[in-house]
Amino acid sequence: MTVIESVHTSHDATFVERGGRRVVDHYGRPARTHAAVRRVVGVCEMGYGIVEVTGDDRVDFVDNAVSNRVPPDDGQGCYALLLDPQGAIETDMYVYNAGERLLVFCSPARAAPVAEDWREKTFIQDVEIRVATDDFGVFGVHGPKATEKIASVLNKAASPETPLSFVRGSMADSGVTVVRGDGLAGEEGYEVICAADAAEDVFDTLENRGMNAAPFGYRTWETLTLEAGTPLFDTELEGEIPNVVGIRNALDFEKGCYVGQEVVSRVENRGQPSRRLVGLTVETVPEAGAAVFAGDSAVGEVTRAAESPTREEPIALALVEFDADRSDLTVRVDGEEVTAAGAALPFVDGSDASARLPAYPDS
């Protein structure tokens, strides 16, 4: 559930569920809003699930559970994965060291299962774990003017410069934490975190005070991230081997027991995974799961597709055989094969590059 539904309703929002949480789909004319974010800046309420981890052993406990090193210092964060014993992605997450607690941001559908699983593994460690989703409002601020936007309303702190680092300050009369983003929309980006009871005032500040920001919903978020070549949990990452979807920034290969031997051997030996995530331009927008053909052979399937507001043509991400010939592709749409072509990622160059842009040994 959004923490400021009445505010979104007053903006004529249409709602949708993502990961079991009700979020804004759009406010009308999402393509126009998309263009406003690409040109200037926009603000979106993000529908994370949040897990809070406290206790003296909190850093070591979470560090031992995830694929990347958890920062030991206050003010720092990391992107990490939870992997099953075969090395497939169960959950992706951001872990922020907030001093006396760690805050774990993940898909809203995964917060409760992660908390339950971790509570079962605490043994004699000094760790307490709870789902804290309802305690916070989280707003994404994205666009080439995002830094100027944050600077125009953030008091008592300067905008953080390093991806996934954060500062504490205030906006109007509300305390906030501002995290520098990792470019998922292909633009400069920040996330502004506040107490749930301050969310309405903070959203109003982000939208209307200082430099104005266009409010946008998840439909625009999905086209922005698609144009940026960013794989998302629900569509590209869940159940996949990280090397297949090109996720390298979330893996610390010194922690091989947590990333799975298949991942370690394929990347450290510069071997090729069986499939790869690629960009396609298509004559018509296909559905997720649409078959991709090279000549007469099925070589993969579409994970996500949309009409690109920036390129003004259909684009898609697809998982295909690693060595598939991408010079002669078709995609099945409504029972017919339509022409497709391989496209370099990102589809659109913005003011920042996505940290999840797929990268492979031959890249």
C-alpha positions as CSV (number, residue, x, y, z in Angstrom):
1,M,0.0,0.0,0.0
2,T,1.3,3.5,-0.9
3,V,1.7,5.6,2.2
4,I,0.1,8.7,0.6
5,E,-2.7,7.2,-1.5
6,S,-5.0,10.2,-0.9
7,V,-2.4,12.5,-2.4
8,H,-2.0,10.3,-5.5
9,T,-5.7,10.2,-5.8
10,S,-5.9,13.9,-5.8
11,H,-3.5,13.9,-8.7
12,D,-5.9,11.6,-10.6
13,A,-3.6,8.6,-10.3
14,T,-4.4,5.1,-11.6
15,F,-3.1,2.3,-9.3
16,V,-1.6,-1.1,-10.0
17,E,0.0,-3.9,-7.9
18,R,3.7,-4.5,-8.1
19,G,5.2,-7.3,-6.0
20,G,2.0,-7.5,-3.9
21,R,2.0,-3.7,-3.1
22,R,-0.4,-1.1,-4.4
23,V,1.6,1.6,-6.3
24,V,0.9,4.4,-8.8
25,D,0.7,3.1,-12.4
26,H,0.4,6.6,-13.9
27,Y,-1.2,10.0,-13.6
28,G,-2.3,10.2,-17.2
29,R,-0.2,10.7,-20.3
30,P,2.7,8.5,-19.1
31,A,4.7,9.0,-22.3
32,R,4.7,12.8,-21.8
33,T,5.7,12.3,-18.2
34,H,8.5,10.0,-19.4
35,A,9.8,12.8,-21.6
36,A,9.7,15.3,-18.7
37,V,11.9,13.0,-16.6
38,R,14.3,12.5,-19.5
39,R,14.6,16.3,-20.0
40,V,14.4,17.6,-16.5
41,V,13.4,15.7,-13.4
42,G,10.6,13.6,-11.9
43,V,9.5,12.1,-8.6
44,C,8.0,8.6,-7.9
45,E,6.9,6.9,-4.7
46,M,8.9,3.6,-4.7
47,G,7.1,0.5,-3.5
48,Y,9.9,-1.3,-1.6
49,G,9.6,-3.9,1.1
50,I,11.9,-3.0,3.9
51,V,13.6,-5.3,6.5
52,E,15.3,-3.8,9.6
53,V,18.2,-5.7,11.1
54,T,19.6,-4.6,14.5
55,G,21.9,-6.1,17.2
56,D,25.6,-6.2,17.6
57,D,26.1,-8.9,15.0
58,R,23.9,-7.3,12.3
59,V,26.7,-6.5,9.8
60,D,28.4,-9.9,10.0
61,F,25.0,-11.7,9.9
62,V,23.8,-10.0,6.7
63,D,27.2,-10.1,5.2
64,N,27.3,-13.9,5.5
65,A,23.9,-14.2,3.9
66,V,24.3,-12.1,0.7
67,S,26.5,-12.1,-2.4
68,N,28.3,-8.8,-1.8
69,R,30.1,-7.2,1.1
70,V,27.9,-5.2,3.5
71,P,29.6,-1.8,4.2
72,P,30.8,-1.7,7.8
73,D,30.4,2.1,8.1
74,D,27.4,4.3,8.6
75,G,26.3,6.2,5.5
76,Q,27.1,3.5,3.0
77,G,25.1,0.9,1.1
78,C,25.5,-1.9,-1.4
79,Y,23.5,-3.8,-4.0
80,A,23.5,-7.5,-3.3
81,L,21.7,-10.8,-4.0
82,L,20.3,-13.7,-2.1
83,L,21.1,-16.9,-4.1
84,D,19.9,-20.5,-3.8
85,P,22.4,-23.4,-3.6
86,Q,22.5,-23.6,-7.4
87,G,23.4,-19.9,-7.6
88,A,20.1,-18.6,-8.9
89,I,18.7,-15.3,-7.7
90,E,16.1,-15.6,-4.9
91,T,16.0,-11.9,-4.1
92,D,17.9,-8.8,-5.0
93,M,18.3,-6.0,-2.5
94,Y,20.0,-2.8,-1.4
95,V,21.6,-3.0,2.1
96,Y,22.2,0.4,3.9
97,N,24.3,0.7,7.0
98,A,22.4,3.3,9.1
99,G,24.5,3.1,12.2
100,E,22.6,1.1,14.8
101,R,20.6,-0.7,12.2
102,L,20.8,-2.1,8.7
103,L,17.9,-1.4,6.3
104,V,17.3,-3.9,3.5
105,F,15.3,-2.7,0.6
106,C,13.9,-5.4,-1.7
107,S,10.8,-6.4,-3.6
108,P,7.7,-5.9,-1.4
109,A,6.7,-9.5,-1.9
110,R,10.1,-10.7,-0.6
111,A,10.4,-8.7,2.6
112,A,8.4,-11.0,4.8
113,P,10.0,-14.3,3.5
114,V,13.5,-12.8,3.8
115,A,12.8,-11.7,7.4
116,E,11.3,-15.1,8.3
117,D,14.2,-17.0,6.8
118,W,16.8,-14.9,8.5
119,R,15.1,-15.2,11.9
120,E,15.4,-19.0,11.6
121,K,19.2,-18.7,11.0
122,T,20.1,-16.3,13.8
123,F,21.1,-19.1,16.3
124,I,23.1,-17.5,19.1
125,Q,24.0,-14.3,17.2
126,D,22.9,-10.9,18.6
127,V,20.5,-10.0,15.8
128,E,16.9,-8.9,15.7
129,I,15.0,-8.8,12.4
130,R,11.6,-7.3,11.5
131,V,9.6,-6.1,8.5
132,A,9.6,-2.3,8.6
133,T,7.9,-1.5,5.3
134,D,5.1,0.5,6.8
135,D,7.5,2.7,8.8
136,F,8.9,4.6,5.8
137,G,8.0,6.6,2.7
138,V,10.5,6.3,-0.1
139,F,10.6,8.6,-3.2
140,G,12.8,8.3,-6.3
141,V,14.0,11.5,-7.9
142,H,15.4,11.0,-11.4
143,G,16.4,13.1,-14.4
144,P,19.4,15.1,-15.7
145,K,18.4,17.9,-13.2
146,A,18.0,15.5,-10.2
147,T,21.1,16.8,-8.4
148,E,19.8,20.4,-8.8
149,K,16.4,19.3,-7.6
150,I,17.8,17.7,-4.4
151,A,20.1,20.7,-3.8
152,S,17.1,23.1,-4.0
153,V,15.3,21.5,-1.1
154,L,17.8,19.6,1.0
155,N,18.9,21.4,4.2
156,K,21.7,20.6,6.6
157,A,23.6,18.4,4.1
158,A,25.0,18.4,0.6
159,S,23.8,15.9,-2.0
160,P,25.8,12.6,-1.7
161,E,28.1,12.0,-4.6
162,T,29.0,8.3,-4.5
163,P,26.4,5.8,-5.7
164,L,24.6,4.1,-2.7
165,S,26.1,6.5,-0.2
166,F,23.7,8.6,1.8
167,V,23.4,11.7,4.0
168,R,20.9,12.9,6.6
169,G,19.2,16.3,6.4
170,S,15.8,17.9,6.2
171,M,13.2,18.9,3.7
172,A,10.9,21.6,5.0
173,D,10.4,20.6,8.6
174,S,10.9,16.8,8.0
175,G,14.0,14.7,8.6
176,V,15.1,12.8,5.5
177,T,17.8,10.4,4.4
178,V,19.0,11.0,0.8
179,V,20.7,8.1,-1.1
180,R,22.6,8.6,-4.3
181,G,21.1,6.2,-6.8
182,D,22.9,3.8,-9.1
183,G,21.5,5.0,-12.4
184,L,18.7,2.5,-13.0
185,A,16.7,4.9,-15.1
186,G,19.7,6.0,-17.1
187,E,19.7,9.4,-15.4
188,E,21.0,11.0,-12.3
189,G,19.0,9.7,-9.4
190,Y,18.4,9.8,-5.7
191,E,16.1,8.1,-3.2
192,V,14.6,10.2,-0.4
193,I,13.6,8.2,2.7
194,C,11.4,9.6,5.5
195,A,9.1,8.5,8.3
196,A,5.7,7.4,7.0
197,D,3.9,10.2,8.8
198,A,6.2,12.8,7.1
199,A,5.7,11.3,3.6
200,E,2.9,13.7,2.4
201,D,5.0,16.8,3.3
202,V,8.1,15.3,1.7
203,F,6.3,14.4,-1.5
204,D,4.9,17.9,-1.7
205,T,8.4,19.4,-1.2
206,L,9.8,17.2,-3.9
207,E,7.1,18.0,-6.4
208,N,6.5,21.7,-5.8
209,R,9.3,23.4,-3.8
210,G,12.6,24.6,-5.2
211,M,12.8,23.1,-8.7
212,N,9.5,21.5,-9.6
213,A,9.6,17.8,-10.4
214,A,7.0,15.9,-12.5
215,P,5.2,13.1,-10.5
216,F,5.4,9.8,-12.3
217,G,4.3,6.2,-11.7
218,Y,5.6,2.7,-12.3
219,R,4.5,2.6,-16.0
220,T,7.0,5.4,-16.6
221,W,9.6,3.8,-14.3
222,E,9.4,0.6,-16.4
223,T,9.9,2.4,-19.7
224,L,12.8,4.5,-18.2
225,T,14.5,1.4,-16.9
226,L,13.8,-0.5,-20.1
227,E,15.5,2.2,-22.2
228,A,18.4,2.2,-19.8
229,G,18.9,-1.6,-20.2
230,T,18.3,-2.3,-16.5
231,P,17.2,-5.8,-15.6
232,L,14.5,-5.8,-12.9
233,F,13.8,-8.5,-10.3
234,D,10.2,-9.4,-11.3
235,T,10.9,-9.5,-15.1
236,E,14.6,-10.4,-15.6
237,L,16.4,-11.5,-12.4
238,E,14.2,-13.8,-10.3
239,G,15.4,-17.4,-10.7
240,E,18.2,-16.6,-13.1
241,I,22.0,-17.2,-12.6
242,P,23.6,-13.7,-12.2
243,N,26.0,-14.4,-15.0
244,V,23.2,-15.1,-17.4
245,V,21.6,-11.7,-16.8
246,G,25.0,-9.9,-16.7
247,I,24.8,-8.8,-13.1
248,R,28.4,-8.4,-12.0
249,N,28.3,-5.5,-9.6
250,A,26.4,-7.5,-7.0
251,L,29.0,-10.3,-6.8
252,D,32.1,-10.5,-4.6
253,F,33.9,-13.6,-6.0
254,E,36.0,-14.0,-2.8
255,K,32.7,-15.1,-1.3
256,G,32.3,-18.0,-3.6
257,C,30.3,-20.2,-1.2
258,Y,27.5,-17.6,-1.5
259,V,27.5,-17.0,-5.2
260,G,27.5,-20.6,-6.3
261,Q,30.2,-22.5,-8.2
262,E,28.5,-22.1,-11.6
263,V,28.8,-18.4,-11.3
264,V,32.3,-18.4,-10.0
265,S,33.7,-20.8,-12.6
266,R,32.0,-19.1,-15.6
267,V,33.1,-15.6,-14.7
268,E,36.5,-16.2,-13.2
269,N,37.5,-18.5,-16.1
270,R,35.8,-16.1,-18.6
271,G,33.6,-18.9,-19.8
272,Q,30.3,-18.2,-21.4
273,P,26.9,-18.7,-19.8
274,S,24.3,-20.6,-21.7
275,R,22.1,-17.5,-22.3
276,R,22.5,-13.7,-22.2
277,L,20.2,-10.7,-21.8
278,V,20.0,-8.6,-25.0
279,G,18.2,-5.6,-26.4
280,L,15.9,-5.9,-29.4
281,T,14.0,-3.5,-31.6
282,V,10.8,-5.0,-32.9
283,E,8.1,-4.1,-35.4
284,T,5.3,-4.6,-32.9
285,V,5.4,-4.7,-29.1
286,P,5.4,-8.4,-28.0
287,E,4.1,-9.8,-24.8
288,A,6.5,-11.0,-22.1
289,G,7.4,-14.6,-22.8
290,A,7.1,-14.2,-26.6
291,A,9.4,-16.6,-28.4
292,V,12.5,-15.3,-30.2
293,F,13.7,-17.0,-33.3
294,A,17.0,-17.0,-35.2
295,G,16.0,-18.3,-38.6
296,D,13.9,-21.3,-38.0
297,S,15.3,-22.0,-34.5
298,A,13.7,-20.8,-31.2
299,V,16.6,-19.2,-29.3
300,G,14.9,-17.5,-26.4
301,E,12.1,-15.4,-25.1
302,V,11.2,-11.8,-24.4
303,T,11.3,-10.7,-20.7
304,R,9.9,-7.2,-21.1
305,A,8.8,-4.9,-24.0
306,A,7.2,-1.5,-24.5
307,E,6.9,1.3,-27.0
308,S,9.9,3.5,-26.3
309,P,8.7,7.1,-25.7
310,T,12.2,8.4,-26.5
311,R,13.0,6.3,-29.6
312,E,9.4,6.2,-30.7
313,E,9.6,2.5,-31.6
314,P,9.0,-0.9,-29.8
315,I,11.9,-2.1,-27.8
316,A,12.4,-5.3,-25.7
317,L,14.8,-7.1,-23.5
318,A,15.1,-10.9,-24.2
319,L,17.0,-13.8,-22.8
320,V,18.5,-15.7,-25.8
321,E,21.1,-18.4,-26.4
322,F,24.6,-16.9,-25.8
323,D,25.9,-17.5,-29.3
324,A,22.6,-16.9,-31.1
325,D,22.9,-15.1,-34.5
326,R,21.2,-11.8,-33.8
327,S,21.4,-10.6,-37.4
328,D,18.3,-12.7,-38.5
329,L,15.8,-12.5,-35.7
330,T,12.0,-12.6,-35.4
331,V,9.6,-12.5,-32.4
332,R,6.3,-14.2,-32.3
333,V,3.4,-11.7,-31.8
334,D,-0.2,-12.9,-31.9
335,G,0.9,-16.1,-33.6
336,E,2.9,-14.4,-36.3
337,E,6.6,-13.8,-36.6
338,V,7.6,-10.2,-36.8
339,T,11.0,-8.8,-37.7
340,A,13.4,-8.0,-34.8
341,A,16.9,-6.7,-34.6
342,G,19.6,-6.8,-32.0
343,A,20.2,-3.5,-30.4
344,A,23.1,-2.2,-28.2
345,L,22.3,-1.5,-24.6
346,P,21.4,1.0,-23.3
347,F,18.7,1.9,-25.9
348,V,19.0,5.5,-24.7
349,D,22.0,7.4,-23.4
350,G,21.0,9.6,-20.5
351,S,22.8,11.6,-17.8
352,D,24.0,8.4,-16.0
353,A,24.5,4.8,-16.8
354,S,22.7,2.0,-15.1
355,A,24.9,0.0,-12.7
356,R,23.0,-3.1,-13.8
357,L,23.7,-2.7,-17.5
358,P,24.4,-6.3,-18.6
359,A,28.1,-7.1,-18.9
360,Y,29.6,-10.4,-20.1
361,P,33.1,-11.8,-20.4
362,D,33.3,-10.9,-24.1
363,S,31.9,-7.4,-23.6
